[in-house]
Amino acid sequence: MTRASKFLFAAVATLALPASTAFAQGDLDGAVEEGAEGDASAEESADSSAPADGISTTTPAPAGAWSRSVVDRPVTLPTGKLGAGAQLQIARASLGPLGSATATGLGIVGGYGINDKLSVGGSYSFTLDEFEIKGPLSIYGAYTLVDNGKLTIGASADVVFNFNGSDGMGGSSTDTTIHAGLAARYKIAPQLAVFTGSPWTPGPLGQHLSLGLNEGAPKTFSIPVGVGFQATPELFAFANTTLATIMLSDPGMGDRVSFIGDLIPLTIGAFYSVTPNIDAVVAFDMPDVPSVGDLFAVTVGARYFTN
């Protein structure tokens, strides 16, 4: 497997697009060294208007209701609702004297609402360049803890089986990682929210805690934060970063804590509600803003939701 492909799998190991930046410090180092909503119910639950400044506003949907506006949606799927999506990711990495490499991957994700608070689902991704069908398989469960219209909090846990992992000798292995975390979204204005985790569905709501189960695999705790703006009833834009990543396992020669000053990760993107049942998604991921020319990924995709 090429170094670009390893970079790709670091980028698409989870397809809960795009809650937090896909790269921790260890992922970035490994990439250099080894060098992925919207049925808004059958009827829109938000009214729109066009004020003098030209920015559309929405009347928030009742707490827990499905809305075409992403900022008003619950973080888990309502009872019996199915969400599914696919996304294409193109990752590019500079390999120094070896030049550069580009890798392309495809990911699929799905979820189902067991009840209005509990969702389950999974995702799978693989590279297209060498059509290596082996890749990371994720299975998750998510639960809504609070949803009062202004503050929404959900928790999730997931397990990832990367069938295209490698052992310490460079051989093939299956790497297993457990994640747990929260999605917390607070609306400081009807159209503006701050958040941590992934306050959209389907997919894990948060992966703050990452526990690699293979020998020598890192164990980390990260602190992602972001801001989202519902520019129109259909268009939701966001940006997020990671304030700090704490190594819970032995970091070896590295630092136990890396702050945003050490790396400046940034993801910017948008959801666009094409129809009440279909979202288009786009994101640009920079593991380190000053090094964006050396390492970045672009994701485009779509998601479908049943009524």
DAMOLIN-V359859 format. One line per field, one symbol per residue. burial: I if it has 16 or more other C-alpha atoms within 10 Angstrom, else O. A space follows every 10 residues. Layout:
burial = ???
This chain:
burial = OOIIIIIIII IIIIIIIIII IIIIIIIIOO IIOIIIIIII IOOIIIOOOO OOOOOIIIOI IIIIIIIIII IIIIIIIIOO IIIIIIIIII IIIIIOOOOO IIIIIIIIII IIIIOIIIII IIIIIIIIOO OOOOIIIIII IIIIOIIOII OIIIIIIIII IIIIIOOOOO OOOIIIIIII IIIIIIIOOI IIIIIIIIII IIIIIIIIII IIOOOOIIII IIIIIIIIII IIIIIIIIII IIIIIIIOOO IOOOOOIIOO OOIIIIIIII IIIIOIIIII IIIIIIIIIO OIOIIIIIII IIIIIII
